[in-house]
Amino acid sequence: MSNPIKRLLGQTAVYGLSSIVGRLLNYLLVPLYTHVFADPSDYGVVSELYAWVAFLVVFLTFGMETAFFRFLQDRDDKNTVFLNGFLTVIGINAIFFLMLLFFNQNIADLLLFSEHNEYIILLGAIVCIDAISALPLAKLRAEEKALRFATIQFASILVNIFLNLYFLLVLFDDSRPEEGIMFILVANLIASLVKPLMLYKSFVNLKFHFDFSLAKQMANYAIPLVIAGFAGIVNETIDRILLKQMLYDGHSLTSLHDAEAQVGIYSACYKLAMLVTILLQAYRYAAEPFFFNQMKNADKNKMYTRVMNFFIATVCLVFLVVSLNLDIFKLFIRNQNYYAGLHVVPILLMANVFLGIYYNQSIWYKLSGQTKFGAFIAIGGAIITILINVIFIPTYGFVASAWATLIVYLLQMIASYILGQKYYPIKYNLRKFGLYLGLALVLFFIANVLNIENTILKFFINNSLIAIYIGIVYTLEKGNFKANTF
């Protein structure tokens, strides 16, 4: 009997080919953007626009990916489950885009982009295409066609990279930064179209057979997930939106340009903390269908515990690698005008570690069908995120946003654990959890207390600390790595 954790790791590796390698290729865009946009305010505009993309994708996919995975377990007619979810998403996106065409100027005025309503239209087209493509991609994941999934995602990413490089290095005139922003959006739009083109069979073979009873059940399951996802995106991206809105109110001494520059600096440095998020995304693509498939496994809780051990050890390792080698990773940002925000990178890295643990725990309310608790946790986190940002941004700027992110993800992780132990108990190994997390933090603080100025010596000492961490984790987990069965 093959080890299901090894199968999960294998699936994660394939999904990671499109997610991790693709995201790393997208990292080429960070030095590109920070090079062509010498003024951080221009990159701030790009970052804010893509913060809105994150909000809209959650709403426009309507939680149908997770609902699709859940209802596949109970229905023999799996194609009906797919069609109902797919048609629901198509309908929601059609209504949204029509409204956007009518009210794009009003939205542009509200977001302080009054002279560029074209940004709003292009952004709406991008998110609608991505949202409609999401369920056919989820179908590939459910069928464990990881290679096909990776190929499509990777193709879209490569097109986006190529067009960005061509537009910004060949066609772009840096005296017109708004032209560069348009180029970025157009490149993304074309890249997004690659996905439905490669998934054309899902559209060509689409049958308009709608089961209203099933659709209602799926919607009831999905709505709390939408609320949770929307609130979760508040936690992840609202800081970039609030930074501009709170620093510039039309009456303060901070100009709109300076407020957008703060967004640009913070967003560029946030990218360095996203290596944890990249790993998390690849893991989630494989983990969600995998966990649902294990629902009837008698040893499922034991397996969930082992997966959590591996996961925590891995994300803490990423935290150490990036935070202790920040002098190297900062070179992704090609303009020193952005370096003013580097001190928040370790804060954001640890915040994303807590977020990853929370996501890994969240399987309890998805498996038990009590998705309302996910919504409650996310809404609570969103309220705290907004409060901290609104209160402290005027005084501390983006530093307040970084600490708000860490505090909220920590609280969500704790809340999810407490509720999970009450409603769907999984006996996690808290001793290992505390050991891996505590060890990573201790090693980080040792490196900072030493504060070595010699670059070569600092590199050697810091990476020796990382090697110590790897050695301790391997010693504790080598038995599990060798296990073939439960």
C-alpha positions as CSV (number, residue, x, y, z in Angstrom):
1,M,0.0,0.0,0.0
2,S,1.5,3.3,-1.1
3,N,2.0,6.0,1.4
4,P,-0.7,8.7,0.9
5,I,1.6,11.4,2.2
6,K,4.2,10.5,-0.5
7,R,1.4,10.7,-3.1
8,L,0.4,14.1,-1.7
9,L,4.1,15.2,-2.0
10,G,4.2,13.9,-5.5
11,Q,1.1,15.8,-6.5
12,T,2.4,18.9,-4.8
13,A,5.6,18.7,-6.7
14,V,3.8,18.6,-10.1
15,Y,1.4,21.4,-9.1
16,G,4.5,23.2,-7.8
17,L,6.0,23.1,-11.2
18,S,3.4,25.5,-12.5
19,S,3.0,27.3,-9.2
20,I,6.5,27.6,-7.7
21,V,8.5,27.7,-10.9
22,G,5.9,29.9,-12.5
23,R,5.8,32.3,-9.6
24,L,9.6,32.3,-9.5
25,L,9.5,33.3,-13.2
26,N,7.0,36.0,-12.2
27,Y,9.7,37.2,-9.8
28,L,11.4,38.4,-12.9
29,L,8.7,41.0,-13.0
30,V,9.7,42.4,-9.7
31,P,13.2,43.6,-10.8
32,L,11.6,44.5,-14.2
33,Y,8.9,46.7,-12.6
34,T,11.2,48.3,-10.0
35,H,13.6,49.0,-12.8
36,V,11.2,50.6,-15.4
37,F,9.2,52.3,-12.6
38,A,12.0,54.3,-10.9
39,D,9.3,56.2,-9.0
40,P,7.7,53.8,-6.5
41,S,4.4,55.6,-6.9
42,D,3.9,54.0,-10.4
43,Y,4.5,50.5,-9.0
44,G,2.1,51.4,-6.2
45,V,-0.6,51.9,-8.8
46,V,0.1,48.5,-10.3
47,S,0.1,46.9,-6.8
48,E,-3.2,48.5,-5.8
49,L,-4.9,47.3,-9.0
50,Y,-3.8,43.8,-8.4
51,A,-5.0,44.0,-4.8
52,W,-8.5,44.5,-6.3
53,V,-8.0,41.5,-8.6
54,A,-7.5,39.3,-5.5
55,F,-10.8,40.5,-4.0
56,L,-12.8,40.0,-7.2
57,V,-11.5,36.5,-8.1
58,V,-12.7,35.3,-4.7
59,F,-16.2,36.7,-5.3
60,L,-16.5,35.7,-8.9
61,T,-15.4,32.1,-8.4
62,F,-18.1,31.9,-5.7
63,G,-16.5,29.1,-3.8
64,M,-17.4,26.7,-6.5
65,E,-14.0,25.0,-6.6
66,T,-14.3,23.7,-3.0
67,A,-18.0,23.0,-3.4
68,F,-17.2,20.9,-6.6
69,F,-14.6,18.8,-4.7
70,R,-17.0,18.3,-1.8
71,F,-20.1,17.2,-3.8
72,L,-18.0,14.9,-6.0
73,Q,-17.8,12.6,-3.0
74,D,-21.6,12.2,-2.7
75,R,-22.7,12.0,-6.3
76,D,-22.4,9.3,-9.0
77,D,-23.0,11.8,-11.8
78,K,-19.9,13.8,-11.4
79,N,-20.4,15.7,-14.7
80,T,-23.6,17.2,-13.3
81,V,-21.8,18.6,-10.3
82,F,-19.2,20.2,-12.6
83,L,-21.9,21.6,-15.0
84,N,-23.9,23.2,-12.1
85,G,-20.8,24.8,-10.6
86,F,-19.5,26.0,-14.0
87,L,-22.8,27.5,-15.2
88,T,-23.2,29.3,-11.8
89,V,-19.8,30.9,-12.2
90,I,-20.4,31.9,-15.8
91,G,-23.7,33.5,-14.8
92,I,-22.2,35.5,-12.0
93,N,-19.4,36.7,-14.2
94,A,-21.7,37.8,-17.0
95,I,-23.7,39.9,-14.7
96,F,-20.6,41.4,-13.1
97,F,-19.0,42.4,-16.4
98,L,-22.1,44.0,-17.7
99,M,-22.4,46.1,-14.6
100,L,-18.7,47.1,-14.9
101,L,-19.3,48.3,-18.5
102,F,-22.0,50.6,-17.3
103,F,-20.4,52.0,-14.1
104,N,-16.6,51.8,-14.8
105,Q,-16.2,55.6,-14.6
106,N,-17.9,55.8,-11.2
107,I,-15.7,53.0,-9.9
108,A,-12.6,54.8,-11.3
109,D,-13.6,58.0,-9.5
110,L,-14.1,56.1,-6.2
111,L,-10.6,54.4,-6.5
112,L,-8.9,57.8,-7.3
113,F,-8.2,56.7,-10.9
114,S,-10.6,59.2,-12.5
115,E,-8.5,59.7,-15.6
116,H,-8.0,56.1,-16.3
117,N,-11.3,54.2,-16.3
118,E,-9.7,51.9,-18.9
119,Y,-7.8,50.3,-16.0
120,I,-11.1,49.3,-14.5
121,I,-12.4,47.7,-17.7
122,L,-9.2,45.7,-18.4
123,L,-9.0,44.6,-14.8
124,G,-12.7,43.4,-15.0
125,A,-12.0,41.4,-18.1
126,I,-8.9,39.7,-16.6
127,V,-10.7,38.6,-13.4
128,C,-13.8,37.3,-15.3
129,I,-11.6,35.2,-17.6
130,D,-9.6,33.8,-14.6
131,A,-12.7,33.1,-12.6
132,I,-14.5,31.3,-15.5
133,S,-11.3,29.2,-16.1
134,A,-11.1,28.2,-12.4
135,L,-13.6,25.3,-12.4
136,P,-12.3,23.5,-15.5
137,L,-8.9,23.7,-13.9
138,A,-10.4,22.3,-10.7
139,K,-11.9,19.5,-12.7
140,L,-8.4,18.6,-13.8
141,R,-7.2,18.6,-10.2
142,A,-10.1,16.3,-9.2
143,E,-9.2,13.9,-12.0
144,E,-5.5,14.1,-10.8
145,K,-4.4,15.3,-14.2
146,A,-1.7,17.3,-12.5
147,L,0.6,17.5,-15.6
148,R,-2.2,18.9,-17.8
149,F,-3.1,21.4,-15.1
150,A,0.6,22.4,-14.8
151,T,1.0,22.8,-18.5
152,I,-1.9,25.2,-18.8
153,Q,-0.9,27.3,-15.9
154,F,2.7,27.3,-17.0
155,A,1.8,28.4,-20.6
156,S,-0.3,31.3,-19.3
157,I,2.6,32.4,-17.0
158,L,5.1,32.2,-19.9
159,V,3.0,34.3,-22.1
160,N,2.6,36.9,-19.4
161,I,6.3,37.0,-18.8
162,F,7.2,37.3,-22.5
163,L,4.7,40.1,-23.1
164,N,5.8,42.0,-20.1
165,L,9.4,41.8,-21.2
166,Y,8.5,42.8,-24.7
167,F,6.1,45.6,-23.9
168,L,8.2,47.2,-21.1
169,L,11.7,46.7,-22.5
170,V,11.0,47.4,-26.2
171,L,7.8,49.5,-26.5
172,F,7.6,51.4,-23.2
173,D,8.5,55.1,-22.9
174,D,9.4,55.8,-19.3
175,S,8.3,59.4,-19.7
176,R,4.7,58.0,-19.8
177,P,4.4,55.7,-16.8
178,E,0.6,55.3,-17.4
179,E,1.5,53.6,-20.7
180,G,3.6,51.0,-18.7
181,I,0.6,50.2,-16.5
182,M,-1.6,49.7,-19.5
183,F,1.0,47.4,-21.0
184,I,1.0,45.3,-17.8
185,L,-2.8,44.9,-17.9
186,V,-2.9,44.1,-21.6
187,A,-0.2,41.4,-21.1
188,N,-2.1,39.9,-18.3
189,L,-5.4,39.9,-20.3
190,I,-3.8,38.0,-23.2
191,A,-2.1,35.6,-20.8
192,S,-5.4,34.9,-19.1
193,L,-7.0,34.1,-22.4
194,V,-4.5,31.2,-22.8
195,K,-6.3,29.2,-20.1
196,P,-9.8,29.1,-21.7
197,L,-8.2,28.4,-25.1
198,M,-6.4,25.4,-23.8
199,L,-9.5,24.3,-21.9
200,Y,-11.7,24.7,-24.9
201,K,-13.3,21.3,-24.6
202,S,-14.9,22.4,-21.3
203,F,-16.6,25.2,-23.2
204,V,-17.4,23.4,-26.5
205,N,-18.9,20.4,-24.7
206,L,-20.9,22.5,-22.3
207,K,-24.5,21.3,-21.9
208,F,-27.0,23.8,-20.4
209,H,-28.5,21.2,-18.1
210,F,-29.0,22.9,-14.7
211,D,-30.1,21.1,-11.6
212,F,-31.6,23.8,-9.4
213,S,-31.8,21.6,-6.4
214,L,-28.1,20.6,-6.6
215,A,-27.1,24.2,-7.4
216,K,-28.9,25.4,-4.2
217,Q,-27.1,22.8,-2.1
218,M,-23.7,23.8,-3.6
219,A,-24.5,27.5,-3.1
220,N,-25.4,26.9,0.5
221,Y,-22.1,25.1,1.0
222,A,-20.1,27.7,-0.9
223,I,-21.6,31.0,0.4
224,P,-19.8,30.8,3.8
225,L,-16.6,29.9,1.9
226,V,-17.1,33.0,-0.3
227,I,-17.5,35.2,2.8
228,A,-14.5,33.5,4.4
229,G,-12.5,33.9,1.3
230,F,-13.5,37.6,0.8
231,A,-12.7,38.3,4.4
232,G,-9.4,36.4,4.0
233,I,-8.5,38.6,1.1
234,V,-9.2,41.6,3.3
235,N,-6.5,40.3,5.6
236,E,-4.1,39.7,2.7
237,T,-4.5,42.8,0.5
238,I,-6.6,45.5,2.1
239,D,-3.4,47.1,3.5
240,R,-2.3,48.1,0.0
241,I,-5.6,49.8,-0.6
242,L,-5.9,51.4,2.8
243,L,-2.3,52.8,2.7
244,K,-3.3,55.1,-0.1
245,Q,-6.7,55.9,1.2
246,M,-5.5,56.6,4.8
247,L,-2.3,58.5,3.9
248,Y,-4.1,60.6,1.3
249,D,-7.5,62.1,2.1
250,G,-7.4,65.2,0.1
251,H,-6.6,67.4,3.1
252,S,-3.4,65.9,4.7
253,L,0.1,66.9,4.0
254,T,0.8,63.6,2.2
255,S,0.2,64.0,-1.5
256,L,-1.4,61.3,-3.7
257,H,2.0,60.7,-5.3
258,D,3.7,60.1,-1.9
259,A,0.8,57.8,-0.7
260,E,1.1,55.7,-3.9
261,A,4.9,55.6,-3.4
262,Q,4.4,54.1,0.1
263,V,2.1,51.4,-1.5
264,G,4.9,50.7,-4.1
265,I,7.7,50.3,-1.5
266,Y,5.5,48.1,0.7
267,S,4.3,45.9,-2.2
268,A,7.8,45.4,-3.6
269,C,9.1,44.3,-0.2
270,Y,6.0,42.1,0.4
271,K,7.0,40.2,-2.7
272,L,10.1,38.9,-0.9
273,A,7.8,37.5,1.8
274,M,5.7,35.6,-0.7
275,L,8.0,32.7,-1.1
276,V,6.1,31.1,1.8
277,T,2.9,31.9,-0.1
278,I,4.2,30.4,-3.3
279,L,4.9,27.1,-1.5
280,L,1.5,27.3,0.2
281,Q,-0.4,27.7,-3.1
282,A,1.3,24.7,-4.7
283,Y,0.5,22.7,-1.6
284,R,-3.1,23.7,-1.5
285,Y,-3.7,22.7,-5.1
286,A,-2.8,19.2,-4.2
287,A,-4.0,19.1,-0.6
288,E,-7.6,20.0,-0.9
289,P,-8.7,17.2,-3.2
290,F,-6.3,14.9,-1.4
291,F,-7.8,15.5,2.0
292,F,-11.4,15.1,0.7
293,N,-10.3,11.8,-0.9
294,Q,-9.1,10.6,2.5
295,M,-12.4,11.2,4.3
296,K,-13.2,7.5,4.5
297,N,-9.7,6.5,5.5
298,A,-9.7,5.0,9.1
299,D,-6.3,6.5,9.7
300,K,-7.1,10.0,8.3
301,N,-6.5,11.9,11.5
302,K,-3.1,10.3,12.0
303,M,-2.2,11.2,8.4
304,Y,-3.4,14.9,8.9
305,T,-1.1,15.1,11.9
306,R,1.9,13.9,10.0
307,V,1.2,16.2,7.1
308,M,1.0,19.1,9.5
309,N,4.4,18.3,11.0
310,F,6.0,18.2,7.5
311,F,4.2,21.4,6.6
312,I,5.3,23.5,9.6
313,A,8.9,22.3,9.3
314,T,8.9,23.3,5.6
315,V,7.4,26.8,6.0
316,C,9.6,27.6,8.9
317,L,12.6,26.6,6.8
318,V,11.5,29.1,4.1
319,F,11.2,31.8,6.7
320,L,14.8,31.2,7.8
321,V,16.2,31.0,4.3
322,V,14.7,34.3,3.2
323,S,15.0,36.3,6.4
324,L,18.7,35.2,7.0
325,N,19.6,35.9,3.4
326,L,17.8,39.1,2.9
327,D,20.9,40.8,1.5
328,I,20.7,38.4,-1.4
329,F,17.0,38.3,-1.9
330,K,16.7,42.1,-1.9
331,L,18.6,42.1,-5.2
332,F,15.3,41.1,-6.8
333,I,14.4,44.7,-6.3
334,R,16.5,46.6,-8.7
335,N,16.1,50.1,-7.3
336,Q,17.3,51.3,-3.9
337,N,14.3,53.6,-3.7
338,Y,12.3,50.6,-2.6
339,Y,14.8,49.3,0.1
340,A,13.2,51.5,2.8
341,G,10.7,48.7,3.4
342,L,13.1,45.8,3.8
343,H,12.8,45.8,7.6
344,V,9.2,44.5,7.4
345,V,10.0,41.4,5.3
346,P,10.7,39.1,8.3
347,I,7.4,40.2,9.9
348,L,5.5,39.4,6.8
349,L,7.4,36.1,6.4
350,M,6.3,34.9,9.8
351,A,2.8,36.2,9.2
352,N,2.6,33.9,6.1
353,V,3.9,31.0,8.2
354,F,0.9,31.5,10.5
355,L,-1.4,31.8,7.5
356,G,-0.1,28.5,6.1
357,I,-0.7,26.7,9.3
358,Y,-4.2,28.2,9.5
359,Y,-5.0,27.0,5.9
360,N,-3.7,23.5,6.8
361,Q,-5.9,23.4,9.9
362,S,-9.0,24.7,8.0
363,I,-9.6,21.3,6.5
364,W,-11.6,20.5,9.6
365,Y,-14.5,22.8,8.8
366,K,-14.5,21.8,5.1
367,L,-14.5,18.1,5.9
368,S,-17.2,18.5,8.5
369,G,-19.3,20.8,6.3
370,Q,-19.3,23.5,9.0
371,T,-17.9,26.1,6.7
372,K,-19.6,28.9,8.6
373,F,-16.8,28.7,11.1
374,G,-14.3,29.6,8.4
375,A,-16.4,32.6,7.6
376,F,-16.6,33.6,11.3
377,I,-12.8,33.3,11.7
378,A,-12.1,35.3,8.5
379,I,-14.6,38.0,9.3
380,G,-13.1,38.4,12.7
381,G,-9.7,38.7,11.2
382,A,-10.9,41.2,8.6
383,I,-12.4,43.4,11.3
384,I,-9.1,43.4,13.3
385,T,-7.1,44.0,10.1
386,I,-9.1,47.0,9.2
387,L,-9.1,48.4,12.7
388,I,-5.3,48.1,13.1
389,N,-4.6,49.6,9.7
390,V,-7.0,52.5,10.1
391,I,-5.8,53.4,13.6
392,F,-2.0,53.0,13.0
393,I,-1.3,53.7,9.3
394,P,-1.5,57.5,9.8
395,T,1.3,57.2,12.4
396,Y,3.4,54.2,11.3
397,G,2.7,53.8,7.6
398,F,3.3,50.4,6.1
399,V,5.0,49.1,9.3
400,A,1.5,49.1,10.9
401,S,0.2,47.0,7.9
402,A,2.9,44.4,8.4
403,W,2.3,44.0,12.1
404,A,-1.5,43.9,11.5
405,T,-0.9,41.0,9.0
406,L,1.1,39.0,11.5
407,I,-1.2,39.6,14.5
408,V,-4.4,38.6,12.5
409,Y,-2.9,35.4,11.0
410,L,-1.7,34.4,14.5
411,L,-5.1,34.9,16.0
412,Q,-6.8,33.1,13.2
413,M,-4.5,30.1,13.6
414,I,-5.3,30.0,17.3
415,A,-9.0,30.4,16.8
416,S,-9.1,27.7,14.1
417,Y,-7.2,25.2,16.4
418,I,-9.6,25.8,19.3
419,L,-12.7,25.4,17.3
420,G,-11.4,22.5,15.4
421,Q,-10.6,20.6,18.6
422,K,-14.2,21.1,19.7
423,Y,-16.1,20.2,16.4
424,Y,-13.7,18.0,14.5
425,P,-10.8,16.9,16.8
426,I,-7.5,16.2,15.1
427,K,-4.7,15.4,17.6
428,Y,-1.9,17.6,16.3
429,N,1.6,17.2,17.7
430,L,1.8,20.5,19.5
431,R,5.2,19.7,20.9
432,K,6.7,19.4,17.4
433,F,4.7,22.4,16.3
434,G,6.2,24.5,19.1
435,L,9.7,23.1,18.6
436,Y,9.9,23.8,14.9
437,L,8.4,27.3,15.2
438,G,10.3,28.2,18.3
439,L,13.6,26.9,16.9
440,A,13.2,29.0,13.7
441,L,12.5,32.1,15.8
442,V,15.4,31.5,18.1
443,L,17.9,31.0,15.2
444,F,16.5,34.2,13.6
445,F,17.0,36.2,16.7
446,I,20.6,34.8,17.2
447,A,21.5,35.9,13.7
448,N,20.1,39.4,14.4
449,V,21.8,39.7,17.8
450,L,25.2,38.8,16.2
451,N,24.6,41.5,13.6
452,I,27.7,40.6,11.6
453,E,28.8,43.3,9.2
454,N,31.3,41.2,7.1
455,T,29.2,40.0,4.2
456,I,31.0,36.7,3.6
457,L,31.1,35.8,7.3
458,K,27.5,36.8,7.8
459,F,26.5,34.5,4.9
460,F,28.4,31.6,6.4
461,I,27.1,32.0,9.9
462,N,23.5,32.6,8.9
463,N,23.4,29.6,6.6
464,S,25.1,27.5,9.3
465,L,22.1,28.3,11.5
466,I,19.8,27.2,8.7
467,A,21.8,23.9,8.4
468,I,21.4,23.3,12.1
469,Y,17.6,23.7,11.7
470,I,17.5,21.2,8.8
471,G,19.6,18.7,10.7
472,I,17.3,18.8,13.8
473,V,14.1,18.5,11.6
474,Y,15.6,15.6,9.6
475,T,16.6,13.8,12.8
476,L,13.1,14.0,14.2
477,E,11.3,13.2,11.0
478,K,13.5,10.7,9.2
479,G,11.4,7.8,10.5
480,N,8.3,9.2,8.9
481,F,10.1,9.9,5.6
482,K,11.0,6.2,5.4
483,A,7.5,4.9,6.3
484,N,5.6,3.3,3.5
485,T,2.4,2.6,5.3
486,F,0.4,3.5,8.4
